[in-house]
Amino acid sequence: MANLDAVGTQQLTVGVAAVGLTVPQTANRALIRVSSANVRFNDFVAPTASVGFPLYVDDIINYDGELSLLKFI
């Protein structure tokens, strides 16, 4: 198994407009934890209140897709 080294950390405030991550240049995956409110995410179209994949408080995902396309609402 490859070593996984942290190259950054970020906290997002998610509201009514989709927001993305500020991705460090060497990042190729993200460990994402939802801490205070349910959200939706998508990496192909902008998520809305009814479009996207739901994440619930205390969910954790290991995302290894295109980080610059990842958006939350």
Buried (B, 14 or more C-beta within 10 A) or exposed (E): EEEEEEEEEEEEEBEEEBBBBEBEEEBEEBEBEBEEEEBBBBBEEEBEEEEBEEBEEEEEEEBEEEBEEBBBB
